[in-house]
Amino acid sequence: MKFVILLIFILFTSACSQQEVYSSKAINKSKHSESIIEATALSADGQLNLIVNNNGVCLWQITPLASAPRCLPAAHAQHIEIARISKNKQFFFISNRVSVKKYAINDLTIVGEWQVADNIINDISTSKNGQLLLLGFRSGKASIIDTHSNKVTTYQKHRLDINAVSLSDNGEVAFTGSSDKKAQLWDAATGETTFELAHASRVNHVDISADGLVGFSIDAVKDRNFWDLQTGKLIAELDTYLKFIEVNGSVFSDDKRFFLTGSPRQVLQLWRVADGALLAQWESSMQFGRASVLSVTINDGANGNMSISASNSDGVFEQWDFPTQ
C-alpha cells in the first residue's frame, strides 16, 4: 500500500511539471544505521554524514569509505532531534531543543554548550566557519550566538513560533519563517529587519543562498517562493499544482541556479530557481519503512554532472548524478 501511494505521488508530481522530469538510479548507497535515525546532517560537500540514533552520535566518512564510523557514546545522543555540520567541516552541532552543543570534528571533543532560558529551539543554522549560530524559538524569538566569545544576542523577531531559520555563510544575514505567516530577512548583527515577506499561512521552511542574495520560503498552504533578497521581490514560484508540499531539508547550488529539496515522502526534487521548474526527482531507499529525507547536498561532479546526496531517517545515504548540460 505504501509503495502504491509513493508511486502515485511521484507520477503526480512528474505530471505537474511543464517539462520532462529527469530521474536516475543511485550511483552510491550505504547503510549507516541499524535503527531509525533521530537526526542526521550532511557536510556541504556530501563527504561526511552525521548520524544520531539510540546507540550514539556517529560520523561517517563517505569517500574514501572508512571501515567504521567515529562515534560518541549513547549519552551524547539522548533526546537529540537536530544536527548540523559547519560548511568548513571543522565542527558539528547537536540539539535536544533546550540546548545546543558544539563538537570539533577532528577529535569529537565538545567545544561548548549554550541555551537561552525558557526558550524551546525549533531550528538552528550556522555560519560557514561554525563561529556563529542562529537559533529560532517557539516563542518567536531568535538568538545569534558567537561561539568564540560566548556572546548571546536575542531578538523578538516574530509574534508566533519561528519554525525555520537560515544563516548566510558569513553569518551576517538571517532568514526566519514563522507561524505568524511571515518570513523575515534581517541583519544578524543588529536584529534590524530588511524585508518582511507575507504568506498565506504559517511558514514551515526557509533557506538562503550562501551569499545571502537569494532565498526560499514555503508555507503550509500555497506559497512556495524564490526571493531576490536584495530587493525583496519574487523571482518565481515552484512550478507544481500540488496543494501541499513538505520540505525537511534543502540547499541552493553554489551558482544559485538550482535548488534541491528533500521531503518526508522519500522524494528529492531539483528545481530551477529562475522559473521554479521541476527538473529532476529521485526516490530515497527505505530500510525500515519510513525513509524521510532529512539532509541533502548539491556539488559539482565529474563530466559536467552535479552530484546529489541525501541522508534519510532509515539511516540510508545515497548519491545520484544530474547532467547539467
C-alpha positions as CSV (number, residue, x, y, z in Angstrom):
1,M,0.0,0.0,0.0
2,K,2.8,2.4,0.9
3,F,4.5,1.6,-2.4
4,V,1.4,2.4,-4.3
5,I,0.9,5.7,-2.5
6,L,4.5,6.7,-3.2
7,L,4.2,5.7,-6.9
8,I,1.1,7.8,-7.3
9,F,2.9,10.7,-5.6
10,I,5.9,10.5,-7.9
11,L,3.7,10.2,-11.0
12,F,1.6,13.1,-10.0
13,T,4.5,15.4,-9.3
14,S,6.0,14.5,-12.6
15,A,2.7,15.3,-14.4
16,C,2.6,18.6,-12.6
17,S,5.8,19.8,-14.2
18,Q,5.6,21.5,-17.6
19,Q,8.7,19.7,-18.9
20,E,10.2,16.3,-18.8
21,V,11.5,15.4,-15.3
22,Y,14.8,13.7,-15.1
23,S,15.4,10.7,-12.8
24,S,18.2,8.1,-12.4
25,K,19.4,5.2,-10.2
26,A,21.7,5.9,-7.2
27,I,25.4,5.7,-8.0
28,N,26.3,5.2,-4.4
29,K,24.3,3.7,-1.5
30,S,25.4,3.0,2.1
31,K,23.6,1.9,5.3
32,H,24.8,4.0,8.2
33,S,22.4,2.8,10.9
34,E,20.6,-0.4,12.0
35,S,17.8,1.6,13.6
36,I,15.7,4.6,12.9
37,I,17.6,7.9,12.9
38,E,16.8,10.6,15.4
39,A,18.7,13.3,13.5
40,T,21.2,13.5,10.7
41,A,23.3,16.1,8.8
42,L,25.5,16.0,5.7
43,S,28.5,18.2,5.2
44,A,28.2,20.7,2.4
45,D,30.4,18.6,0.1
46,G,28.5,15.4,0.9
47,Q,31.6,13.6,2.3
48,L,30.5,13.4,5.9
49,N,27.3,12.0,7.3
50,L,26.4,12.7,10.9
51,I,24.0,10.1,12.4
52,V,22.2,10.3,15.7
53,N,20.4,7.3,17.0
54,N,19.8,5.3,20.2
55,N,23.4,3.9,20.0
56,G,25.2,7.3,19.9
57,V,26.4,10.1,17.6
58,C,28.4,8.7,14.7
59,L,30.4,10.5,11.9
60,W,30.7,8.5,8.7
61,Q,33.3,9.3,6.0
62,I,31.8,8.8,2.5
63,T,35.0,8.7,0.4
64,P,37.3,7.1,0.9
65,L,34.9,4.8,2.7
66,A,36.1,4.2,6.3
67,S,35.7,0.7,7.7
68,A,33.8,2.1,10.7
69,P,32.5,5.5,11.8
70,R,33.9,7.6,14.6
71,C,31.3,7.6,17.4
72,L,30.4,9.2,20.7
73,P,28.5,7.0,23.2
74,A,24.8,6.9,23.6
75,A,24.8,9.5,26.4
76,H,25.6,12.2,23.9
77,A,22.6,11.2,21.7
78,Q,20.0,11.4,24.5
79,H,16.9,13.4,23.3
80,I,18.8,14.9,20.3
81,E,16.5,16.0,17.5
82,I,18.6,18.5,15.4
83,A,22.0,18.1,13.9
84,R,24.2,20.3,11.7
85,I,27.7,20.3,10.2
86,S,29.5,23.6,9.6
87,K,30.4,24.1,5.9
88,N,34.1,24.2,6.7
89,K,33.8,20.7,8.1
90,Q,35.5,21.7,11.4
91,F,32.5,21.4,13.7
92,F,29.2,19.8,14.2
93,F,26.2,20.8,16.3
94,I,23.5,18.8,18.0
95,S,20.5,20.0,19.9
96,N,17.8,18.5,22.2
97,R,15.7,21.6,21.6
98,V,16.7,23.0,25.0
99,S,20.4,23.5,24.4
100,V,23.0,23.3,21.6
101,K,26.3,21.5,21.8
102,K,29.3,22.2,19.5
103,Y,31.9,19.5,18.8
104,A,35.2,19.5,17.0
105,I,35.1,17.1,14.1
106,N,38.8,16.2,14.2
107,D,38.7,14.6,17.6
108,L,35.0,14.7,18.6
109,T,35.6,16.8,21.7
110,I,32.9,19.1,22.9
111,V,33.7,22.8,22.3
112,G,30.8,24.4,24.1
113,E,27.2,24.3,25.1
114,W,24.6,27.1,25.0
115,Q,20.9,27.6,25.9
116,V,18.6,30.6,26.1
117,A,16.4,30.5,29.3
118,D,12.8,29.4,28.9
119,N,13.1,29.0,25.1
120,I,12.4,25.9,23.1
121,I,14.5,25.5,19.9
122,N,12.7,24.8,16.7
123,D,15.6,25.1,14.3
124,I,19.3,26.1,14.1
125,S,21.7,27.3,11.4
126,T,25.4,28.1,11.4
127,S,27.9,30.3,9.6
128,K,30.4,28.6,7.3
129,N,33.2,28.6,9.8
130,G,30.9,27.5,12.6
131,Q,31.5,30.5,14.8
132,L,28.0,32.0,14.6
133,L,24.8,30.1,15.5
134,L,21.3,31.2,14.7
135,L,18.6,29.7,16.9
136,G,14.8,30.0,16.2
137,F,12.5,29.5,19.2
138,R,8.8,28.6,19.7
139,S,8.4,32.0,21.5
140,G,9.0,33.9,18.2
141,K,12.5,35.0,19.5
142,A,15.7,34.4,17.7
143,S,19.2,34.3,19.1
144,I,22.6,34.9,17.5
145,I,25.4,33.1,19.4
146,D,29.1,33.8,18.9
147,T,30.6,30.5,20.0
148,H,34.1,32.0,20.3
149,S,33.2,34.9,22.7
150,N,30.1,33.2,24.1
151,K,28.1,36.3,23.4
152,V,24.4,35.7,23.0
153,T,22.1,38.3,21.5
154,T,18.3,37.6,21.4
155,Y,15.7,39.4,19.4
156,Q,11.9,39.2,19.4
157,K,11.5,38.7,15.6
158,H,8.1,37.2,15.3
159,R,4.7,37.2,17.1
160,L,4.4,33.3,17.0
161,D,6.7,30.3,16.7
162,I,9.8,30.5,14.5
163,N,9.6,27.2,12.5
164,A,12.7,27.6,10.4
165,V,15.9,29.6,10.2
166,S,18.8,30.0,7.8
167,L,22.1,32.0,8.0
168,S,24.3,33.2,5.2
169,D,27.9,31.8,5.1
170,N,29.4,34.9,6.5
171,G,26.9,35.0,9.4
172,E,25.7,38.5,8.5
173,V,22.2,37.8,7.0
174,A,19.5,35.8,8.8
175,F,16.3,34.5,7.3
176,T,13.4,33.2,9.5
177,G,10.0,31.8,8.9
178,S,7.2,31.8,11.5
179,S,3.6,30.7,12.3
180,D,2.7,34.4,12.1
181,K,2.7,34.0,8.3
182,K,5.8,36.0,7.8
183,A,9.3,35.3,6.6
184,Q,11.8,37.9,7.7
185,L,15.2,38.8,6.3
186,W,17.3,40.6,8.9
187,D,20.7,41.8,9.9
188,A,22.3,39.3,12.3
189,A,24.5,41.9,14.0
190,T,21.7,44.4,14.8
191,G,18.5,42.5,14.5
192,E,17.1,45.1,12.1
193,T,14.6,43.8,9.6
194,T,15.4,44.3,5.9
195,F,12.3,42.7,4.4
196,E,9.2,41.1,5.8
197,L,7.6,38.7,3.3
198,A,3.9,37.9,3.8
199,H,2.5,34.4,3.2
200,A,-1.0,32.9,3.1
201,S,-0.4,30.7,6.2
202,R,2.4,29.6,8.6
203,V,5.9,29.5,7.1
204,N,7.2,26.0,7.6
205,H,10.6,26.2,5.9
206,V,13.1,28.8,4.7
207,D,16.6,28.7,3.1
208,I,19.1,31.2,2.0
209,S,21.9,31.0,-0.6
210,A,25.5,31.0,0.7
211,D,25.9,34.7,-0.2
212,G,22.6,35.7,1.2
213,L,21.2,37.1,-2.1
214,V,18.5,34.5,-2.9
215,G,16.0,32.9,-0.5
216,F,13.3,30.3,-0.5
217,S,10.2,30.1,1.7
218,I,7.2,27.7,1.8
219,D,4.1,27.9,3.8
220,A,1.5,25.3,4.8
221,V,-1.0,26.0,2.0
222,K,0.1,27.6,-1.2
223,D,3.1,29.9,-1.1
224,R,6.4,28.3,-2.2
225,N,8.6,31.2,-3.4
226,F,12.1,32.1,-4.5
227,W,13.0,35.6,-3.5
228,D,15.6,38.2,-4.6
229,L,16.8,39.2,-1.2
230,Q,18.5,42.4,-2.5
231,T,15.1,43.8,-3.5
232,G,12.6,41.7,-1.6
233,K,10.9,40.9,-4.9
234,L,9.5,37.5,-6.0
235,I,11.7,35.6,-8.5
236,A,9.5,32.6,-9.1
237,E,7.2,30.1,-7.5
238,L,7.6,26.3,-7.6
239,D,6.0,25.1,-10.8
240,T,3.7,22.5,-9.4
241,Y,0.0,22.1,-8.9
242,L,0.4,20.0,-5.7
243,K,-1.7,21.6,-3.0
244,F,0.6,20.5,-0.1
245,I,4.4,20.3,-0.1
246,E,6.6,19.5,2.8
247,V,10.3,20.2,2.9
248,N,12.6,18.7,5.5
249,G,16.0,19.7,4.1
250,S,17.1,21.9,1.2
251,V,20.1,23.6,-0.4
252,F,20.9,26.1,-3.2
253,S,23.6,25.2,-5.7
254,D,26.7,27.4,-5.4
255,D,25.7,29.4,-8.6
256,K,22.1,29.8,-7.3
257,R,20.7,28.2,-10.5
258,F,19.3,25.2,-8.8
259,F,17.5,24.3,-5.5
260,L,17.3,20.8,-4.0
261,T,14.6,19.7,-1.6
262,G,14.0,16.6,0.5
263,S,10.6,15.5,1.7
264,P,9.1,13.2,4.4
265,R,7.8,11.1,1.5
266,Q,11.2,9.7,0.3
267,V,11.4,12.1,-2.6
268,L,14.2,14.5,-3.5
269,Q,13.3,17.2,-6.1
270,L,15.6,19.6,-8.0
271,W,14.1,22.9,-9.1
272,R,15.3,25.7,-11.3
273,V,15.4,29.0,-9.4
274,A,14.8,31.3,-12.4
275,D,11.3,29.9,-13.2
276,G,10.6,27.3,-10.5
277,A,10.6,24.4,-13.0
278,L,10.9,20.9,-11.6
279,L,14.0,19.4,-13.4
280,A,14.6,16.1,-11.6
281,Q,13.5,13.9,-8.8
282,W,14.7,10.8,-7.1
283,E,13.4,8.3,-4.6
284,S,15.3,7.7,-1.4
285,S,15.5,4.0,-0.3
286,M,13.6,2.5,2.6
287,Q,15.1,0.2,5.2
288,F,12.5,0.3,8.0
289,G,9.5,1.7,6.2
290,R,9.9,5.5,6.8
291,A,12.8,7.0,4.7
292,S,12.0,10.6,5.4
293,V,14.7,12.6,3.6
294,L,16.4,14.7,6.3
295,S,19.5,16.2,4.8
296,V,20.5,17.0,1.2
297,T,23.5,18.4,-0.7
298,I,24.5,19.6,-4.2
299,N,28.0,19.5,-5.5
300,D,29.8,19.8,-8.8
301,G,30.6,16.3,-10.0
302,A,32.6,14.6,-12.8
303,N,32.0,15.0,-16.6
304,G,29.7,18.1,-16.3
305,N,27.4,16.4,-13.8
306,M,26.2,17.6,-10.5
307,S,26.4,15.2,-7.5
308,I,23.2,15.0,-5.4
309,S,23.4,13.4,-1.9
310,A,20.8,12.6,0.7
311,S,20.6,11.1,4.2
312,N,17.3,9.7,5.4
313,S,15.6,8.7,8.6
314,D,16.2,5.0,7.8
315,G,19.9,5.5,8.1
316,V,20.5,5.3,4.3
317,F,23.0,7.5,2.5
318,E,22.7,7.8,-1.3
319,Q,24.2,9.8,-4.2
320,W,22.9,10.5,-7.7
321,D,24.3,12.3,-10.8
322,F,22.4,15.0,-12.6
323,P,23.6,16.2,-16.0
324,T,23.7,20.0,-16.1
325,Q,24.3,20.2,-19.9
